[in-house]
Amino acid sequence: MPYTARAAFRQPTRRTCVTLAFSAGPLARAPGCPGRCPRCAPFQSAACLLYNEPAQGLFSLALLEDAGGEARALRRPGKLRIAINAVIVGPHDTGVGIWTRGLIRALARADRENEYVVYHRSAAGVLAPEAGSNFKFVQVKLRGSSRVERIVWEQFVLPGRLEQDGVDVLHCPAYVIPRRARIATLVTIHDLFVFTHPQLCKRLNIVHYRMMVPRAMRRATLIHCTSHWTRTMVCDQFPETSPRVRVIHPCVDGIFKAPDAGDVADFARQYGLDSPPFLFVGNPEPKKNVSLLLSGLAALKERHGLNRKLLLVGGQGWGENIEKRLAALGIQGDVVRTGYLRREKLPLAYGCALALVFPSVVEGFGIPPLEAMACGTPVLTTNNGGLPEAVGCAAMVIKEETPAGLATAMHELEEEADVRSALSEAGLHRVRYFRWDKAAERFVSAYRECAERFREQGGESAVRKYYIGPQDR
């Protein structure tokens, strides 16, 4: 069946404009063509409609069946162009940013076939040094970490950019998708605390995500959840989404392994640690339950004496004033705060610790316990939210979430070397199940399913526009 070509003209940046028309008939040159089109030769069945070089311009090409049947894409067979909105990644990443950065690096290592366009802020630095020629990194000009500016860009600028870059599938790794995006979309939901645990959330987050998440649930082609617990929450809140929800767990970055003993000793001296400390990693906020941790430490000191310090790793966070709490409990001298640690320094913190204490009220999954396990550090945590999916049977669970109950568990870890050894060995075995290479393969499959579902539903990306830019020449 013959095809006709449709060209659309846009005005983004300076580049050569070429429009090709495919036809089942004889090759013919359009009036006005100077006969020097660089794209004619590779396409023997193509007729050059126009070749010029204006100051600004970009042509897009879509192939349609004459009989009005299903549109077909001008692209290399079997390959997708996938965009990842990574503007949430910054210099001081926490949960979602850490996971997004890890996913991009894993895809860069695992997938050399599909094409990727990654939108990011300059503050993110180098996202994937191992990325090949199939990865294109587009820097987005956003000032600092302004939420309003990011929302405006995502909702009003990103849709046009996706169309310009000829994207097949958009992956939004942080709850929200652009309302005007007319392509297949995969949205990642890490938790639904603004619905299920609003008392643990900032008011601005409650307002923003309660407005945007339901829209994302309705419009997303597929929904990715980071745990089965989160999937249950999603299906409870939005039952109609159940057939579209997929679960792929977060994984542990390769830098997390037992560190060099000399480096660990230097790290301990830097922070004045005479003996292996208890460790907490994360930004203090209500869901992290740092107040319980500090109260448990005070109870341990009162009941059994305190032979080691607590090392708090993380930014300032929000919620309860930590310094006031320390003063009220009388344990200022027993707690060391490092502030935010760069990722490459975290294995040293895990390596020098007696155990990671992670007493969260709730977590969508829980990455720090897995990082600790990868470094051979025992983990003491709660059995809340998605944490059981992360730690399995490889962590000690706080039986009673009270200061006395936590103090009892911490004392047991301190006194029982055999328990620590068994937890360390179990953790190293557990963490093998969370490998980025396997997760990347599952995401590639999810992207393909997403594109196929969207096409079957008659989505507009079934008419794929192919843009000729510098990377295509």
C-alpha positions in Angstrom: 0.0 0.0 0.0 1.4 3.4 -0.9 2.3 5.9 1.7 2.1 9.7 1.8 4.2 12.0 3.9 3.1 14.7 6.2 5.5 17.4 7.3 5.2 19.7 10.3 7.3 22.8 10.7 8.6 24.0 14.1 10.9 26.8 15.3 13.3 25.5 18.0 17.0 25.8 17.2 19.3 26.2 14.1 19.6 23.1 12.1 19.2 21.8 8.6 15.7 21.1 7.5 14.9 18.1 5.3 11.5 16.7 4.5 11.2 13.4 2.7 8.2 11.9 1.0 7.9 8.1 0.6 5.8 6.8 -2.3 5.3 3.6 -4.1 5.5 5.4 -7.4 8.6 6.5 -9.3 11.2 8.7 -7.7 10.4 12.4 -8.5 11.9 15.6 -7.3 9.6 18.3 -6.0 9.6 21.7 -7.6 12.2 24.0 -6.1 14.5 21.3 -4.9 18.1 22.3 -5.7 19.0 18.7 -6.2 21.6 18.6 -3.4 19.5 17.0 -0.6 21.9 14.9 1.6 19.0 12.6 2.5 17.9 11.5 -0.9 20.6 9.0 -1.5 20.0 6.7 1.5 16.3 6.5 0.6 16.0 5.2 -2.9 12.2 5.4 -2.8 12.2 9.0 -1.5 11.4 12.2 -3.3 12.9 15.3 -1.9 10.2 17.9 -1.3 12.3 20.6 0.1 15.8 21.4 1.1 16.9 24.6 2.6 18.8 26.0 5.6 16.9 28.7 7.4 18.1 30.3 10.6 15.6 28.3 12.7 13.6 25.3 11.8 12.8 21.7 12.2 10.7 19.4 10.0 9.0 16.3 11.4 7.9 13.4 9.3 5.0 11.0 9.9 4.0 8.2 7.6 0.3 7.3 7.2 -1.5 4.7 5.2 -3.5 6.1 2.4 -6.5 3.9 3.2 -6.7 5.4 6.7 -5.4 2.3 8.4 -3.1 2.1 11.4 -0.2 4.5 11.2 3.3 3.2 10.9 6.5 4.6 12.3 9.6 5.7 10.4 12.2 4.2 12.7 14.6 1.3 13.0 12.6 -1.9 13.6 12.2 -3.0 17.1 13.8 0.1 18.7 12.3 2.7 21.0 13.2 6.2 21.9 12.7 6.5 25.6 12.7 9.7 27.6 13.4 9.9 31.4 12.5 13.0 33.3 15.4 13.2 35.7 15.1 16.8 36.8 14.5 15.6 40.4 18.1 14.4 40.6 20.4 16.9 42.2 23.7 17.2 44.1 22.3 15.9 47.4 20.1 13.0 46.4 17.8 11.2 48.8 15.5 8.2 48.2 13.8 9.1 44.8 16.9 10.9 43.4 19.2 8.0 44.4 16.9 5.5 42.8 16.5 7.5 39.6 20.3 7.9 39.2 20.8 4.2 39.8 18.2 3.3 37.2 19.8 5.6 34.5 23.2 4.0 35.1 21.8 0.5 35.0 20.0 1.2 31.7 23.2 2.7 30.3 25.0 -0.5 31.1 22.3 -3.0 30.1 20.6 -1.5 27.0 22.6 -0.6 24.0 19.7 -1.1 21.6 17.1 1.5 22.4 17.6 5.2 22.4 17.4 7.3 25.5 16.8 11.0 26.1 17.5 12.0 29.7 16.3 15.5 30.8 18.3 16.7 33.9 19.5 19.8 35.7 23.2 20.8 35.6 23.4 20.2 39.4 22.9 16.5 38.8 26.5 16.2 37.4 27.4 13.2 35.3 24.5 10.8 35.5 25.9 7.8 33.6 29.6 7.9 32.6 29.3 4.5 31.0 26.5 5.6 28.7 26.9 4.8 25.0 26.0 6.7 21.8 22.3 5.6 22.3 22.0 8.0 25.3 21.4 11.7 24.9 21.6 14.0 27.9 19.6 17.2 27.7 20.3 19.8 30.3 17.3 21.7 31.6 17.8 25.2 32.7 16.2 25.3 36.1 17.4 27.6 38.9 18.3 25.6 42.0 15.6 23.3 43.3 12.5 25.6 42.8 9.4 23.4 43.0 7.3 25.9 41.1 9.8 26.3 38.3 10.1 22.5 38.0 6.3 22.1 37.9 6.0 24.7 35.1 8.7 23.0 33.1 7.2 19.5 33.5 3.7 20.6 32.7 4.2 23.2 29.9 7.7 22.8 28.4 8.4 19.1 28.6 5.4 18.0 26.4 6.7 20.1 23.5 10.2 18.9 24.0 9.0 15.3 23.9 7.4 15.9 20.6 10.5 17.7 19.3 12.7 14.8 20.3 10.4 12.1 18.7 10.0 10.2 22.0 8.0 6.9 22.1 7.8 6.4 25.8 8.2 8.8 28.7 9.3 7.5 32.1 8.4 9.9 35.0 10.2 8.6 38.1 8.5 10.8 40.7 4.7 10.5 40.8 3.7 13.1 38.2 3.3 13.1 34.5 2.7 16.0 32.1 -1.0 16.6 31.5 -0.4 17.4 27.8 1.9 14.5 27.0 0.5 12.6 24.1 2.8 9.6 24.2 3.0 6.4 26.1 3.9 7.1 29.8 5.3 5.0 32.6 5.0 6.7 36.0 6.8 5.5 39.2 4.9 5.6 42.5 7.2 5.1 45.5 4.4 5.5 48.1 1.1 7.2 48.7 1.8 8.8 52.0 -0.1 12.0 51.1 -3.2 9.8 51.1 -2.4 7.0 53.6 -0.2 8.9 56.2 -0.8 12.6 55.7 0.4 13.4 59.2 3.9 12.4 58.0 3.9 14.8 55.0 4.5 18.4 54.4 1.4 20.4 53.8 2.6 21.6 50.4 3.3 18.0 49.3 -0.2 17.0 50.4 -1.8 19.7 48.3 0.4 19.2 45.3 0.4 15.4 45.1 -3.2 14.9 46.0 -4.0 17.0 43.0 -1.4 15.6 40.6 -1.2 11.9 41.5 -4.9 11.0 40.6 -4.4 12.6 37.2 -1.2 10.5 36.7 -3.1 7.4 37.7 -5.8 8.1 35.1 -3.4 9.1 32.3 -0.4 6.7 32.7 -0.1 3.9 30.3 1.6 1.8 32.9 2.2 2.4 36.6 5.4 1.2 38.3 5.5 0.6 42.0 8.7 0.1 44.0 7.2 -2.6 46.2 4.2 -4.9 46.4 3.1 -3.0 49.5 3.0 0.2 47.5 1.1 -1.6 44.8 -1.5 -2.6 47.4 -1.8 1.0 48.4 -2.2 2.2 44.8 -4.9 -0.5 44.1 -6.8 0.4 47.2 -6.8 4.1 46.5 -7.3 3.7 42.7 -8.9 0.3 42.0 -9.2 0.9 38.3 -5.4 1.0 37.9 -4.9 -2.6 39.0 -4.3 -4.1 35.4 -1.8 -1.4 34.7 0.4 -1.7 37.8 3.8 -3.4 37.7 6.3 -4.0 40.5 10.1 -3.7 40.2 12.1 -3.3 43.4 14.9 -0.8 43.8 18.4 -2.1 43.8 21.8 -1.5 45.4 24.5 0.5 43.7 27.8 -1.3 43.1 29.8 1.0 45.3 28.2 -0.6 48.4 30.5 -3.4 49.5 32.9 -4.0 52.4 35.2 -1.0 52.4 39.0 -1.0 53.0 39.8 -1.3 56.7 42.3 1.5 56.5 39.8 3.9 55.0 37.2 2.9 57.6 39.7 3.7 60.4 40.4 7.1 58.9 36.7 7.8 58.6 36.2 6.9 62.3 39.0 9.1 63.4 37.6 12.0 61.4 34.4 11.9 63.4 35.9 11.0 66.8 34.5 7.4 66.9 36.5 5.3 69.4 34.3 2.2 68.9 31.9 1.1 66.2 28.8 3.3 66.5 25.1 2.7 66.0 24.2 4.2 62.7 21.3 6.0 61.2 21.2 7.1 57.5 18.5 9.4 56.1 17.1 12.9 56.4 15.3 13.4 59.7 11.6 13.7 59.1 8.5 12.3 60.8 8.3 9.0 58.9 12.0 8.2 59.8 11.0 8.2 63.6 14.3 9.7 64.7 12.6 10.8 67.9 12.1 7.1 68.8 15.8 6.4 67.9 17.0 9.1 70.2 14.7 8.1 73.0 15.8 4.5 72.6 19.4 5.6 72.9 18.7 7.5 76.1 16.9 4.4 77.5 19.9 2.2 76.6 22.2 4.7 78.3 20.0 4.7 81.5 19.5 0.9 81.7 22.8 -0.6 80.5 25.2 2.3 80.1 26.4 3.5 76.7 29.7 2.2 75.3 29.3 3.7 71.9 27.9 6.7 70.0 25.1 7.1 67.5 26.2 8.4 64.1 23.5 10.4 62.3 24.1 10.6 58.6 21.9 12.9 56.6 20.8 16.5 55.9 18.8 18.8 58.2 15.5 17.3 57.3 12.3 18.7 58.7 9.9 18.2 61.6 11.2 17.9 65.1 14.3 19.9 66.1 17.0 17.3 66.6 19.3 19.6 68.7 16.5 20.4 71.1 15.6 16.8 71.4 19.2 15.8 72.2 19.4 18.5 74.9 16.1 17.4 76.5 17.3 13.8 76.7 20.8 14.7 77.8 22.6 12.8 75.1 24.2 15.7 73.1 27.7 14.1 73.7 26.6 10.7 72.6 25.4 11.7 69.1 27.6 12.6 66.1 26.0 14.3 63.1 27.9 14.2 59.8 25.4 16.2 57.7 24.9 15.0 54.1 27.6 12.5 53.0 28.5 12.0 49.3 27.5 8.6 48.0 31.1 7.4 47.7 31.6 8.1 51.4 28.5 6.2 52.6 30.2 2.7 52.5 32.7 4.0 55.0 29.9 5.0 57.4 28.3 1.6 57.0 31.6 -0.2 57.3 32.5 1.5 60.6 29.1 0.9 62.3 28.2 -1.8 64.7 24.7 -1.9 63.2 22.3 0.3 61.2 19.2 1.3 63.2 16.3 2.2 60.9 13.1 2.5 63.0 10.8 4.0 60.4 7.1 4.5 61.0 6.6 3.5 57.4 8.6 3.2 54.1 7.6 2.6 50.6 10.6 0.2 50.3 13.8 1.2 52.2 17.1 1.5 50.4 19.5 2.2 53.4 19.0 -1.2 54.9 20.0 -2.9 51.7 23.1 -0.6 51.4 24.1 -1.6 54.9 23.6 -5.3 54.1 25.8 -5.0 51.0 28.6 -3.6 53.2 28.2 -6.5 55.7 26.6 -4.3 58.4 23.8 -5.8 60.6 20.4 -4.1 60.3 17.8 -3.4 63.1 14.5 -2.1 61.7 10.8 -2.2 61.9 8.3 -4.4 60.1 6.4 -1.4 58.6 5.3 -0.6 55.0 7.5 -2.1 52.3 10.5 -2.7 54.6 9.8 -6.5 54.9 10.2 -6.8 51.1 13.6 -5.1 51.4 15.1 -6.9 54.4 13.3 -10.3 54.3 14.5 -12.4 57.2 18.0 -10.9 57.1 17.4 -8.1 59.7 16.5 -8.0 63.3 13.0 -6.6 63.7 12.1 -4.3 66.6 9.4 -6.2 68.5 8.0 -3.3 70.4 8.3 0.2 68.9 8.8 2.0 72.2 12.0 3.5 73.7 12.3 0.5 76.0 11.7 -2.0 73.2 14.3 -0.3 70.9 16.8 -0.1 73.8 16.4 -3.9 74.4 17.0 -4.7 70.7 20.1 -2.4 70.5 21.5 -3.9 73.7 21.1 -7.4 72.3 23.0 -6.4 69.1 25.7 -4.9 71.2 26.2 -7.9 73.4 25.7 -10.8 71.0 28.5 -11.1 68.5 27.0 -14.3 67.1 23.8 -12.5 66.3 25.6 -9.7 64.5 27.7 -12.2 62.5 24.5 -14.2 61.5 22.8 -11.0 60.4 25.8 -9.8 58.4 26.0 -13.1 56.5 22.2 -13.2 55.9 22.3 -9.6 54.7 25.0 -10.3 52.1 22.9 -13.2 50.8 19.8 -11.1 50.8 21.2 -8.2 48.8 22.0 -10.5 45.9 18.4 -10.5 44.9 18.4 -6.7 44.2 20.7 -6.4 41.2 20.4 -3.5 38.9 21.2 -5.5 35.8 18.1 -7.7 36.3 16.0 -4.6 37.1 17.1 -2.8 34.0 16.0 -5.8 31.8 12.6 -5.6 33.4 12.3 -1.9 32.8 13.2 -2.3 29.1 10.4 -4.9 28.9 8.1 -2.5 30.7 8.9 0.3 28.2 8.1 -2.1 25.3 4.8 -3.1 26.9 4.0 0.5 27.5 4.5 1.4 23.9 2.5 -1.6 22.7 -0.4 -0.8 25.0 -0.5 2.8 23.9 -0.5 1.8 20.3 -3.2 -0.8 20.8 -5.3 1.9 22.5 -5.0 4.1 19.4 -2.6 6.5 21.0 -1.1 9.3 19.0 2.4 7.9 19.2 1.1 5.3 16.7 1.9 8.1 14.3 5.5 8.6 15.1 7.2 11.8 14.1 10.8 11.5 13.1 13.0 14.6 13.6 16.1 15.2 11.7 18.6 16.8 13.9 22.4 16.9 14.4 22.4 13.4 16.0 20.7 11.9 13.0 23.2 13.2 10.4 
